[in-house]
Amino acid sequence: MRIALQCLAVVGLLGAASAPVHADQDLAVKKNCSACHFVDKRKYGPSFQQIAAKYADQKDAADKLAVKIRKGGTGVWGQDVMPPQPQVTVAESKALAKYILSVKPGEAK
């Protein structure tokens, strides 16, 4: 019985660890994206609306942005620098990228 309970606990932990991450503005705030980005206007970096518009026609945009969120980069927006965000997990970066790409002009999510 004890072994069965331990197995259930491990399965429960594994299930929680692999649960999908859903992003919205709350996760963007929690991960400090709002320190440099606003949804609808430029701050230190481009707005989420500007990013979504720039990448709208790229099929691999979410993957590109997820990598950029974690590793940082420069040159896409002139001299702007996106510092690396290693505290953002891979799952969170993918969810954040999908959220950012979902923001439409005139919309403040």
C-alpha positions, 0 to 999 in steps of 0.5 A: 500500500505504501509503495502504491501511494509513493508511486501515485505521489511521483506520478502526481508530481510528474504530471504537475511538472509537465503541465502546459503553461498558459500565458496572458498579461499576468504571466508577462507581468510576473516575468517582468516583461512589463519592465521594458514592454507595454502591450499597446505602445513602445516603452524601452522595447517594442510593444507586444502589438508591434512584435505581433505585427512584425512576426505575423506572417512568419510560421516559426515566429513563436519558436523564434520569439521563445528563443529570443526571450530566453537568450536575448538578442539585438538588431531586430529593432535597431539598437534595442537590446533584449537582455537574456531572461534565464529565469523564464523556463522554456515552457513559459517562453513558448507560452509568452511568445504565443501570447505576444503574437496573439495581441492585435492592434487596438487591443490591450489584453 
